Amino acid sequence: MTKPDNLNSVWMDKMECILANAIADCMYDNSMTLECLDRAYERTKEMYRKNAVMPKLKN
């Protein structure tokens, strides 16, 4: 029997990998730097604090 904590850990690892790959692909495709990543992270974190459910952003 699998413990719920282990399932959550596996799920979190999977989601982390999906996000990391998407970020890396975007950064590579757009020749972005780590400074850009840091700034985008801060902006995203602030948006998430204001609204716990992230809306789909319009381009």
C-alpha positions, 0 to 999 in steps of 0.5 A: 500500500502506498502512503499518501505522502509518497503520492504527493511527493511523486505528483510534486516531482512530476509537476516540477519537471513539467514546469522546469522543462517548459521554463527551460524551453521558453528561455532557450527559444527566446535567449533569456538570461537568469536575470529575466527568470528571476524577475519573471519569478518575482512577478508571477509570485506576486500575481499568485499572492493576489489571486490564489487561482492563476487566471490564463494570461492573455498575450 
